[in-house]
Amino acid sequence: MSDFPIKRNTILLAATLTSLSGMVQLAVAVATITLVLVTGIEGILGLGPAIFLTAGALAAFPAGRLMDRFGRIPILAGGCLAGMAGCLTTALGCELESASAVVTGFVLVGVAQGTILLARAAAADMYPPERRARGISYVLFGALFGAALGPLVFRPLFAGKELDTEALVVPWLAAGGIMVVGLVLVLLIRPDPKTIAQQLHNETIGDTIGDAGGAADVASAPLREIIGRPGVLTALVAAVASFAGMVSVMNLTGYLVIDHGHHQADVFTVISLHIVGMYALVLVIGRLVDTVGRRPGQVAGLLLMALSTLGLAWFQSVFWISVSLFLLGLGWNVSYVAAVTELADRALPAERGRLIGFTDLCSSFTGAVLVLLGGVAYSELGVEALAFAATAFVALPAAWILVRSAAGAPDVRPLSVK
């Protein structure tokens, strides 16, 4: 394992997520506004985020399967290309005021997000089980620096301008340029992390097989069997609840901030602090999850998310909304790192992309449904309905996991043999 440039690959994967984070921050901040301005229909408030979340869901599972077959890097590069095309198409749609072009761009942006987020599988590939949460956290840490792109890149592009379709063109072009950087970073990663994973697995089980694909692919289990392994179902539920709960609230925050009477530029302050919450402490949290266990992390993170969403029922200032979104990101960080690490623990190298891709499919589909329902709830019933529903969505799975733990379901250890 010492022959592999794991540190270099980790830095490159983290920097790739920096690029993704920058693009997604723009999408989160203006997706709702973009589609409403192009169509003139306020009732479709949650449709923009729902489009790219659904597209991400549809892309994640096949992308994971392709990763297990062809390796991580070609698929991640394809995700970057989709992001570039999506941003350029959305910019064109804003210039032409074409709803069909904007929707197409959102679909491609969603495909990019669903694919590039599978960099977590590549991170898990390169680290042994006892350090795997830290390895995943190192790569996720890169997304923290994407939080700076909102204030540094996008906020000046909106400064002093009336919010209309013309004002959205240049920011979307800038997001496309950020994804060009992401593509270059991905192509610099050598060797493919799946090669490292197979070597690590062979060393762990004392196998002498040197081929990165053959034996592992034959030994891989059907998805239903993988989900039936101890610890997988609870981790799957925790991952879906934390991701879907987080993205649904995050994607509606832009409209919520403006509806409270604040400027569009203030949205980037809120979203940036949310991203800081998601990633600033990820290195500490990775070590904590490796130390105290996967399941306690899942429960603690979900409960912190519930506390943060509950506060949105009363907070109206930019400062307190930012605090709430910071805590939402922090809770997601804890629960999601714990859940994804456990999923990676319970899968072989040739199963890992498929399992995490399936988890992302479920998470993004659920998030898309929630953002649509949340948009309706907010428009018809107000922010209190949105806040209370979001709180219940993340608190109930935490209670279910606690009940299972009390009933004797163990906090499982990594899968090391087949």
FENHUKA-V298388 format. One record per backbone hydrogen bond with DSSP energy under -0.5 kcal/mol. NH is the residue of the N-H (numbers start at 1). CO is the residue of the C=O. If there is no record, write none. Layout:
# FENHUKA-V298388
NH&CO ; NH&CO
This chain:
# FENHUKA-V298388
4&1 ; 6&4 ; 9&5 ; 10&6 ; 11&7 ; 12&8 ; 13&9 ; 14&10 ; 15&11 ; 16&12 ; 17&13 ; 18&14 ; 19&15 ; 20&16 ; 21&17 ; 22&18 ; 23&19 ; 24&20 ; 25&21 ; 26&22 ; 27&23 ; 28&24 ; 29&25 ; 30&26 ; 31&27 ; 34&30 ; 35&31 ; 36&32 ; 37&33 ; 38&34 ; 39&35 ; 40&36 ; 42&40 ; 44&41 ; 45&42 ; 47&44 ; 48&44 ; 50&46 ; 51&47 ; 52&48 ; 53&49 ; 54&50 ; 55&51 ; 56&52 ; 57&53 ; 58&54 ; 59&55 ; 60&56 ; 61&57 ; 62&58 ; 63&59 ; 64&60 ; 65&61 ; 66&62 ; 67&63 ; 68&64 ; 69&65 ; 70&66 ; 71&67 ; 75&71 ; 76&72 ; 77&73 ; 78&74 ; 79&75 ; 80&76 ; 81&77 ; 82&78 ; 83&79 ; 84&80 ; 85&81 ; 86&82 ; 87&83 ; 88&84 ; 89&85 ; 90&86 ; 91&87 ; 92&88 ; 93&89 ; 94&90 ; 95&91 ; 96&92 ; 97&93 ; 98&93 ; 99&97 ; 102&98 ; 103&99 ; 104&100 ; 105&101 ; 106&102 ; 107&103 ; 108&104 ; 109&105 ; 110&106 ; 111&107 ; 112&108 ; 113&109 ; 114&110 ; 115&111 ; 116&112 ; 117&113 ; 118&115 ; 119&116 ; 120&117 ; 121&118 ; 122&118 ; 123&119 ; 124&120 ; 125&121 ; 126&122 ; 126&123 ; 127&124 ; 131&128 ; 132&129 ; 135&131 ; 136&132 ; 137&133 ; 138&134 ; 139&135 ; 140&136 ; 141&137 ; 142&139 ; 143&140 ; 144&141 ; 145&141 ; 145&142 ; 146&142 ; 146&143 ; 147&143 ; 147&144 ; 148&145 ; 149&146 ; 150&146 ; 150&147 ; 151&147 ; 152&148 ; 153&149 ; 154&149 ; 155&150 ; 157&153 ; 158&154 ; 158&155 ; 159&155 ; 161&158 ; 164&162 ; 168&164 ; 168&165 ; 169&165 ; 169&166 ; 170&166 ; 171&167 ; 172&168 ; 173&169 ; 174&170 ; 175&171 ; 176&172 ; 177&173 ; 178&174 ; 179&175 ; 180&176 ; 181&177 ; 182&178 ; 183&179 ; 184&180 ; 185&181 ; 186&182 ; 187&183 ; 188&184 ; 188&185 ; 189&186 ; 195&192 ; 196&192 ; 197&193 ; 198&194 ; 199&195 ; 200&196 ; 201&197 ; 202&198 ; 203&199 ; 204&200 ; 205&201 ; 206&202 ; 207&202 ; 217&213 ; 218&214 ; 219&215 ; 220&216 ; 226&222 ; 227&223 ; 228&224 ; 229&226 ; 232&229 ; 233&229 ; 235&231 ; 236&232 ; 237&233 ; 238&234 ; 239&235 ; 240&236 ; 241&237 ; 242&238 ; 243&239 ; 244&240 ; 245&241 ; 246&242 ; 247&243 ; 248&244 ; 249&245 ; 250&246 ; 251&247 ; 252&248 ; 252&249 ; 253&249 ; 253&250 ; 254&250 ; 256&252 ; 257&253 ; 258&254 ; 259&255 ; 260&256 ; 261&258 ; 262&257 ; 266&263 ; 267&263 ; 267&264 ; 268&264 ; 268&265 ; 269&265 ; 270&266 ; 271&267 ; 272&268 ; 273&269 ; 274&270 ; 275&271 ; 276&272 ; 277&273 ; 278&274 ; 279&275 ; 280&276 ; 282&279 ; 285&281 ; 286&282 ; 287&283 ; 288&284 ; 289&285 ; 290&286 ; 291&287 ; 292&288 ; 293&289 ; 297&293 ; 298&294 ; 299&295 ; 300&296 ; 301&297 ; 302&298 ; 303&299 ; 304&300 ; 305&301 ; 306&302 ; 307&303 ; 308&304 ; 309&305 ; 310&306 ; 311&307 ; 312&308 ; 312&309 ; 313&310 ; 314&311 ; 315&311 ; 321&317 ; 322&318 ; 323&319 ; 324&320 ; 325&321 ; 326&322 ; 327&323 ; 328&324 ; 329&325 ; 330&326 ; 331&327 ; 332&328 ; 333&329 ; 334&330 ; 335&331 ; 336&332 ; 337&333 ; 338&334 ; 339&335 ; 340&336 ; 341&337 ; 342&338 ; 343&339 ; 344&340 ; 345&341 ; 346&342 ; 347&344 ; 351&348 ; 352&348 ; 353&349 ; 355&351 ; 356&352 ; 357&353 ; 358&354 ; 359&355 ; 360&356 ; 361&357 ; 362&358 ; 363&359 ; 364&360 ; 365&361 ; 366&362 ; 367&363 ; 368&364 ; 369&365 ; 370&366 ; 371&367 ; 372&368 ; 373&369 ; 374&370 ; 375&371 ; 376&372 ; 377&373 ; 378&374 ; 379&375 ; 380&376 ; 381&377 ; 382&377 ; 382&378 ; 386&382 ; 387&383 ; 388&384 ; 389&385 ; 390&386 ; 391&387 ; 392&388 ; 393&389 ; 394&390 ; 395&391 ; 396&392 ; 397&393 ; 398&394 ; 399&395 ; 400&396 ; 401&397 ; 402&398 ; 403&399 ; 404&400 ; 405&401 ; 406&402 ; 407&403 ; 408&405 ; 409&404 ; 412&410 ; 415&345 ; 416&414
